[in-house]
């Protein structure tokens, strides 16, 4: 019996070695974080560029719309007193009110595009801060950081100047709408001019206030 035990013992050991093999300790291939950060940085840059292009496109569309209407008006018998019947005055007043509403929409779009650009800059600076924490040598490479980012509402920005431009034209359009509406029912005097100018100026103020509130 002892002899049989000695004969079977190595077989049991061999069996244990065969079925109790250790699994290879292989780790998954790590993600290339540098490529991921580069792709994210490029995407954020593209969104910022798109916001700027859309901002220029929106303001240009409004200017073209206003210019087309004014050119069409001067192509008619604008200076003929007999041309401006009550119906024509009301029609012009409605068209100028429509351009005022279009200007209001343009102001809101400019504010949202400025906010979108600002969010892109925040995301870009967040990536920069992460890269600077990982690599201290990059601290001197970036001039634009989160603490140097301009305010979202800035009166000396291109976006604000475009908003002022649209607000001025929109105020002029509303003043013209009030003038033509008064001319349809009254004989125009100094008081009517004052009312039209005052309401046009109020429109400019309200649209710039709307820009500030929308951008926040």
KOLKOL-616485 format. One record per residue (C-alpha): y, x, z; residue number from 1. Coordinates in nm, 4 decimals. Each point is the difference from the previous one (the first is absolute). Layout:
yy Y | xx X | zz Z | voro NUM;
...
This chain:
yy 0.0000 | xx 0.0000 | zz 0.0000 | voro 1;
yy 0.2363 | xx 0.2809 | zz 0.0744 | voro 2;
yy -0.0792 | xx 0.1492 | zz -0.3362 | voro 3;
yy 0.0841 | xx -0.3288 | zz -0.1705 | voro 4;
yy 0.3273 | xx -0.0190 | zz 0.1878 | voro 5;
yy 0.0955 | xx 0.3427 | zz -0.1204 | voro 6;
yy -0.0862 | xx -0.0963 | zz -0.3530 | voro 7;
yy 0.2082 | xx -0.3172 | zz 0.0020 | voro 8;
yy 0.2988 | xx 0.1356 | zz 0.1860 | voro 9;
yy 0.1563 | xx 0.1923 | zz -0.2884 | voro 10;
yy -0.0485 | xx -0.2995 | zz -0.2216 | voro 11;
yy 0.2060 | xx -0.2144 | zz 0.2395 | voro 12;
yy 0.2730 | xx 0.2605 | zz 0.0112 | voro 13;
yy 0.0023 | xx 0.0206 | zz -0.3732 | voro 14;
yy 0.0226 | xx -0.3768 | zz -0.0192 | voro 15;
yy 0.2990 | xx -0.0065 | zz 0.2347 | voro 16;
yy 0.1799 | xx 0.2677 | zz -0.1973 | voro 17;
yy -0.0617 | xx -0.1894 | zz -0.3180 | voro 18;
yy 0.1401 | xx -0.3394 | zz 0.1077 | voro 19;
yy 0.2678 | xx 0.1068 | zz 0.2465 | voro 20;
yy 0.2162 | xx 0.1804 | zz -0.2523 | voro 21;
yy 0.3687 | xx 0.0201 | zz 0.0820 | voro 22;
yy 0.2379 | xx -0.1717 | zz -0.2465 | voro 23;
yy 0.2394 | xx 0.2299 | zz -0.1830 | voro 24;
yy 0.3410 | xx -0.0018 | zz 0.1641 | voro 25;
yy 0.2080 | xx -0.0521 | zz -0.3147 | voro 26;
yy 0.3540 | xx -0.1426 | zz 0.0240 | voro 27;
yy 0.1655 | xx -0.2107 | zz -0.2705 | voro 28;
yy 0.2374 | xx 0.1699 | zz -0.2324 | voro 29;
yy 0.3475 | xx -0.0100 | zz 0.1633 | voro 30;
yy 0.2759 | xx -0.1911 | zz -0.1739 | voro 31;
yy 0.2580 | xx 0.2159 | zz -0.1731 | voro 32;
yy 0.2971 | xx -0.0937 | zz 0.2145 | voro 33;
yy 0.2427 | xx 0.2087 | zz -0.2013 | voro 34;
yy -0.0813 | xx -0.1948 | zz -0.3172 | voro 35;
yy 0.0231 | xx -0.3280 | zz 0.1879 | voro 36;
yy 0.3409 | xx 0.0888 | zz 0.1428 | voro 37;
yy 0.1204 | xx 0.1153 | zz -0.3412 | voro 38;
yy -0.1094 | xx -0.3286 | zz -0.1587 | voro 39;
yy 0.1682 | xx -0.2028 | zz 0.2748 | voro 40;
yy 0.3176 | xx 0.2072 | zz -0.0261 | voro 41;
yy 0.0075 | xx -0.0515 | zz -0.3771 | voro 42;
yy -0.0489 | xx -0.3750 | zz 0.0404 | voro 43;
yy 0.2863 | xx -0.0237 | zz 0.2497 | voro 44;
yy 0.2249 | xx 0.2011 | zz -0.2321 | voro 45;
yy -0.0808 | xx -0.2372 | zz -0.2855 | voro 46;
yy 0.0879 | xx -0.3049 | zz 0.2087 | voro 47;
yy 0.3351 | xx 0.1558 | zz 0.0917 | voro 48;
yy 0.0733 | xx 0.0778 | zz -0.3658 | voro 49;
yy -0.0992 | xx -0.3538 | zz -0.1011 | voro 50;
yy 0.2347 | xx -0.1489 | zz 0.2603 | voro 51;
yy 0.2911 | xx 0.2018 | zz -0.1392 | voro 52;
yy -0.0821 | xx -0.0970 | zz -0.3585 | voro 53;
yy -0.0282 | xx -0.3675 | zz 0.0912 | voro 54;
yy 0.3315 | xx 0.0199 | zz 0.1823 | voro 55;
yy 0.1762 | xx 0.1281 | zz -0.3115 | voro 56;
yy -0.1780 | xx -0.2586 | zz -0.2149 | voro 57;
yy 0.0973 | xx -0.2911 | zz 0.2241 | voro 58;
yy 0.3694 | xx 0.0876 | zz 0.0110 | voro 59;
yy 0.0085 | xx 0.0680 | zz -0.3753 | voro 60;
yy -0.1561 | xx -0.3395 | zz -0.0725 | voro 61;
yy 0.2716 | xx -0.1761 | zz 0.1981 | voro 62;
yy 0.2789 | xx 0.1905 | zz -0.1721 | voro 63;
yy -0.1475 | xx -0.0789 | zz -0.3400 | voro 64;
yy -0.0295 | xx -0.3696 | zz 0.0869 | voro 65;
yy 0.3624 | xx -0.0187 | zz 0.1120 | voro 66;
yy 0.1241 | xx 0.2030 | zz -0.2968 | voro 67;
yy -0.1875 | xx -0.2200 | zz -0.2450 | voro 68;
yy 0.1539 | xx -0.3170 | zz 0.1417 | voro 69;
yy 0.3525 | xx 0.1428 | zz 0.0048 | voro 70;
yy -0.0395 | xx 0.1219 | zz -0.3584 | voro 71;
yy -0.1210 | xx -0.3458 | zz -0.1026 | voro 72;
yy 0.3011 | xx -0.1590 | zz 0.1690 | voro 73;
yy 0.2431 | xx 0.2270 | zz -0.1783 | voro 74;
yy -0.1774 | xx -0.0847 | zz -0.3236 | voro 75;
yy 0.1011 | xx -0.3640 | zz 0.0467 | voro 76;
yy 0.3470 | xx -0.1503 | zz -0.0135 | voro 77;
yy 0.0731 | xx 0.1243 | zz 0.3498 | voro 78;
yy 0.3761 | xx 0.0090 | zz -0.0295 | voro 79;
yy 0.0311 | xx -0.3370 | zz -0.1697 | voro 80;
yy 0.1304 | xx -0.2518 | zz 0.2593 | voro 81;
yy -0.1551 | xx -0.2905 | zz -0.1905 | voro 82;
yy -0.3453 | xx 0.1613 | zz 0.0195 | voro 83;
yy -0.0375 | xx -0.0387 | zz 0.3753 | voro 84;
yy -0.0931 | xx -0.3590 | zz 0.0496 | voro 85;
yy -0.1382 | xx -0.1221 | zz 0.3313 | voro 86;
yy -0.3564 | xx 0.0405 | zz -0.1276 | voro 87;
yy 0.0587 | xx 0.3589 | zz -0.1138 | voro 88;
yy 0.1620 | xx 0.0918 | zz 0.3326 | voro 89;
yy -0.2910 | xx -0.1450 | zz 0.1971 | voro 90;
yy -0.2463 | xx 0.1784 | zz -0.2275 | voro 91;
yy 0.1742 | xx 0.3354 | zz 0.0509 | voro 92;
yy 0.0173 | xx -0.0620 | zz 0.3734 | voro 93;
yy -0.3745 | xx -0.0629 | zz 0.0081 | voro 94;
yy -0.0715 | xx 0.3154 | zz -0.2006 | voro 95;
yy 0.2098 | xx 0.2128 | zz 0.2339 | voro 96;
yy -0.1715 | xx -0.1522 | zz 0.3039 | voro 97;
yy -0.3333 | xx 0.0886 | zz -0.1605 | voro 98;
yy 0.1177 | xx 0.3603 | zz -0.0429 | voro 99;
yy 0.1106 | xx 0.0015 | zz 0.3642 | voro 100;
yy -0.3479 | xx -0.1068 | zz 0.1091 | voro 101;
yy -0.1493 | xx 0.2630 | zz -0.2273 | voro 102;
yy 0.2266 | xx 0.2564 | zz 0.1669 | voro 103;
yy -0.1220 | xx -0.1134 | zz 0.3420 | voro 104;
yy -0.3590 | xx 0.0473 | zz -0.1135 | voro 105;
yy 0.0884 | xx 0.3448 | zz -0.1321 | voro 106;
yy 0.1564 | xx 0.0944 | zz 0.3345 | voro 107;
yy -0.3188 | xx -0.0987 | zz 0.1824 | voro 108;
yy -0.2159 | xx 0.1939 | zz -0.2453 | voro 109;
yy 0.2142 | xx 0.3100 | zz 0.0449 | voro 110;
yy -0.0375 | xx -0.0304 | zz 0.3761 | voro 111;
yy -0.3778 | xx -0.0358 | zz -0.0202 | voro 112;
yy -0.0296 | xx 0.2927 | zz -0.2402 | voro 113;
yy 0.2066 | xx 0.2157 | zz 0.2349 | voro 114;
yy -0.2326 | xx -0.1013 | zz 0.2850 | voro 115;
yy -0.3049 | xx 0.0789 | zz -0.2161 | voro 116;
yy 0.1401 | xx 0.3441 | zz -0.0810 | voro 117;
yy 0.0645 | xx 0.0601 | zz 0.3696 | voro 118;
yy -0.3579 | xx -0.0926 | zz 0.0904 | voro 119;
yy -0.1251 | xx 0.2457 | zz -0.2628 | voro 120;
yy 0.2134 | xx 0.2722 | zz 0.1552 | voro 121;
yy -0.1373 | xx -0.0792 | zz 0.3455 | voro 122;
yy -0.3556 | xx 0.0259 | zz -0.1296 | voro 123;
yy 0.0772 | xx 0.3262 | zz -0.1780 | voro 124;
yy 0.1558 | xx 0.1537 | zz 0.3096 | voro 125;
yy -0.2976 | xx -0.1091 | zz 0.2085 | voro 126;
yy -0.2243 | xx 0.2009 | zz -0.2325 | voro 127;
yy 0.2366 | xx 0.2952 | zz 0.0254 | voro 128;
yy -0.0086 | xx -0.0090 | zz 0.3788 | voro 129;
yy -0.3798 | xx -0.0050 | zz -0.0049 | voro 130;
yy -0.0140 | xx 0.2968 | zz -0.2357 | voro 131;
yy 0.2501 | xx 0.1909 | zz 0.2118 | voro 132;
yy -0.2089 | xx -0.0602 | zz 0.3111 | voro 133;
yy -0.3076 | xx 0.1289 | zz -0.1798 | voro 134;
yy 0.1799 | xx 0.2968 | zz -0.1533 | voro 135;
yy 0.2979 | xx 0.1350 | zz 0.1934 | voro 136;
yy 0.1102 | xx 0.2126 | zz -0.2953 | voro 137;
yy 0.1025 | xx -0.3188 | zz -0.1845 | voro 138;
yy 0.2750 | xx -0.0762 | zz 0.2501 | voro 139;
yy 0.2475 | xx 0.2123 | zz -0.1934 | voro 140;
yy -0.1162 | xx -0.1346 | zz -0.3369 | voro 141;
yy 0.1273 | xx -0.3583 | zz 0.0376 | voro 142;
yy 0.3736 | xx -0.0618 | zz 0.0145 | voro 143;
yy -0.0310 | xx -0.3799 | zz 0.0113 | voro 144;
yy -0.1670 | xx -0.1133 | zz 0.3221 | voro 145;
yy -0.0169 | xx -0.3241 | zz 0.1956 | voro 146;
yy 0.3013 | xx 0.0931 | zz 0.2135 | voro 147;
yy 0.2091 | xx 0.0703 | zz -0.3115 | voro 148;
yy -0.0918 | xx -0.3246 | zz -0.1772 | voro 149;
yy 0.3119 | xx -0.2082 | zz -0.0847 | voro 150;
yy 0.0441 | xx -0.3420 | zz 0.1544 | voro 151;
yy -0.1527 | xx -0.2984 | zz -0.1737 | voro 152;
yy 0.3417 | xx -0.1691 | zz -0.0163 | voro 153;
yy 0.2458 | xx 0.2632 | zz -0.1155 | voro 154;
yy 0.3396 | xx -0.0845 | zz -0.1450 | voro 155;
yy 0.0194 | xx 0.3296 | zz -0.1902 | voro 156;
yy -0.3252 | xx -0.0448 | zz -0.1897 | voro 157;
yy -0.0480 | xx -0.0800 | zz -0.3681 | voro 158;
yy -0.1760 | xx -0.3215 | zz 0.0947 | voro 159;
yy 0.3012 | xx -0.1193 | zz 0.1983 | voro 160;
yy 0.2384 | xx 0.0869 | zz -0.2840 | voro 161;
yy -0.2157 | xx -0.2032 | zz -0.2368 | voro 162;
yy 0.0059 | xx -0.2882 | zz 0.2467 | voro 163;
yy 0.3801 | xx 0.0214 | zz 0.0209 | voro 164;
yy 0.0208 | xx -0.0024 | zz -0.3795 | voro 165;
yy -0.2189 | xx -0.3087 | zz -0.0242 | voro 166;
yy 0.1885 | xx -0.1713 | zz 0.2855 | voro 167;
yy 0.3368 | xx 0.0606 | zz -0.1672 | voro 168;
yy -0.1166 | xx -0.1467 | zz -0.3297 | voro 169;
yy -0.1745 | xx -0.2862 | zz 0.1773 | voro 170;
yy 0.3166 | xx -0.0769 | zz 0.1959 | voro 171;
yy 0.1964 | xx -0.0001 | zz -0.3237 | voro 172;
yy -0.2541 | xx -0.2384 | zz -0.1503 | voro 173;
yy 0.0283 | xx -0.2420 | zz 0.2916 | voro 174;
yy 0.3779 | xx 0.0179 | zz -0.0069 | voro 175;
yy -0.0120 | xx -0.0871 | zz -0.3706 | voro 176;
yy -0.2391 | xx -0.2869 | zz 0.0755 | voro 177;
yy 0.2440 | xx -0.1417 | zz 0.2555 | voro 178;
yy 0.2888 | xx 0.0438 | zz -0.2444 | voro 179;
yy -0.1740 | xx -0.1891 | zz -0.2806 | voro 180;
yy -0.1161 | xx -0.2719 | zz 0.2408 | voro 181;
yy 0.3607 | xx -0.0530 | zz 0.1147 | voro 182;
yy 0.1274 | xx 0.0088 | zz -0.3570 | voro 183;
yy -0.2383 | xx -0.2818 | zz -0.0874 | voro 184;
yy 0.1705 | xx -0.2385 | zz 0.2435 | voro 185;
yy 0.3456 | xx 0.1412 | zz 0.0807 | voro 186;
yy 0.2949 | xx 0.1641 | zz -0.1632 | voro 187;
yy -0.0272 | xx 0.3696 | zz 0.0863 | voro 188;
yy 0.2691 | xx 0.1314 | zz 0.2309 | voro 189;
yy 0.0523 | xx 0.2914 | zz 0.2380 | voro 190;
yy -0.1998 | xx -0.1673 | zz 0.2764 | voro 191;
yy -0.3061 | xx -0.0307 | zz -0.2254 | voro 192;
yy 0.0192 | xx 0.3699 | zz -0.0863 | voro 193;
yy 0.0182 | xx 0.0871 | zz 0.3710 | voro 194;
yy -0.3032 | xx -0.2182 | zz 0.0759 | voro 195;
yy -0.2025 | xx 0.1602 | zz -0.2804 | voro 196;
yy 0.0930 | xx 0.3532 | zz 0.1070 | voro 197;
yy -0.0680 | xx -0.0719 | zz 0.3685 | voro 198;
yy -0.3440 | xx -0.1489 | zz -0.0701 | voro 199;
yy -0.0816 | xx 0.2891 | zz -0.2318 | voro 200;
yy 0.0896 | xx 0.2490 | zz 0.2726 | voro 201;
yy -0.2060 | xx -0.1966 | zz 0.2528 | voro 202;
yy -0.2959 | xx 0.0162 | zz -0.2383 | voro 203;
yy 0.0290 | xx 0.3795 | zz -0.0159 | voro 204;
yy -0.0008 | xx 0.0233 | zz 0.3786 | voro 205;
yy -0.2954 | xx -0.2371 | zz 0.0394 | voro 206;
yy -0.2102 | xx 0.1813 | zz -0.2577 | voro 207;
yy 0.0577 | xx 0.3389 | zz 0.1613 | voro 208;
yy -0.0860 | xx -0.1569 | zz 0.3354 | voro 209;
yy -0.3169 | xx -0.1410 | zz -0.1562 | voro 210;
yy -0.0856 | xx 0.3462 | zz -0.1311 | voro 211;
yy 0.0358 | xx 0.1490 | zz 0.3454 | voro 212;
yy -0.2101 | xx -0.2711 | zz 0.1654 | voro 213;
yy -0.2719 | xx 0.0138 | zz -0.2650 | voro 214;
yy -0.0337 | xx 0.3773 | zz 0.0109 | voro 215;
yy -0.0584 | xx -0.0064 | zz 0.3764 | voro 216;
